[in-house]
Amino acid sequence: MTASAPVRSRGARRTFAAYLEAVSSLDAGFSLPPALRQQWLVMFAGAVAILAVLAGLYLDVSSRAAISGRDIQSLELAIAANERSNADLETQLASLLSNQTFEARAVALGYQPLTRDDLDYVLVPGYIPDNSVHLTMESQQEGRIANEPAFQQSLLEWIAQQLESASAPLPQ
């Protein structure tokens, strides 16, 4: 029987060759002059320091964004709480201004509901009441929104005006 050398695959040979190359480059690095080694070490330390500063800036910006987001969330919660409080106050006001509440408060103050027997009509000499019947309400044409100049154009005219003003060149 003859002893034969173990068979190595091509992948193992490549890995071993890469390992030998890495070890030889490390040896070559140690064989550099001290000034050159120091220069490489300073450049490497500078690169690490720059990366650390950039990472710190990124963390600072990220933390500020997160804090701003939390502030926005707390403000939105405060807005929602205020809206609920306003709705509760409006409900309470509507309850206080209802007819049943007014009637109960009037009775508590000593007022009584009025009957026909309790009414006294007073005739004023020389007073002539207006006997005409008015079936329509008097409208004030001056206060109507529809008469304002801003409401005198159609939707299409308004859109055309907006497009025209948007396409006009800006004053220099």
Beta strands, then each sheet from edge to edge (+ up, - down):
end
